[in-house]
Amino acid sequence: MPTEQFNCTPAPLLRRLAALFYDLFLLIAVLFFASALAVAINQAPIPKQNLGFQIYLLLVTYIFFAWFWTHGGETLGMRAWRLQLQTSQGGAITWRISLIRFIAAIPSLLFFGCGYWWVLIDQKKCSWHDRLSNSQLCLLEKKQRS
């Protein structure tokens, strides 16, 4: 069931990276709060090497992105750069798709960003995590003021 945005304009690499950069500022604040909450509950500092704490922060990071993706397809950074995430068929992102995308984005970023650079050579301008999650990041048209 194609929608109007099925034939979307693929998001350029620089806009993707700019949106990610914006989102990192908000994510750092969220992780700071989540860490403070964990320390308060633990009533003692938590070592960085604590695997449970690292998994907790990874889960908080997933929830941060997935909530935005499943509620309108835009993080705050994506909204600022006029980007929207949707399925390859033009539909809304589900929690399942967001999980696949999040997990696939980790190696995309860790392998020197190769999963992101892939946009430059991919025929459909998709990143690794776009392909693996069957989703696409679209550049939205500029809204005309009336």
Beta strands, then each sheet from edge to edge (+ up, - down):
strand 1: 9-10
strand 2: 83-87
strand 3: 135-139
sheet 1: 1+ 3- 2+
end
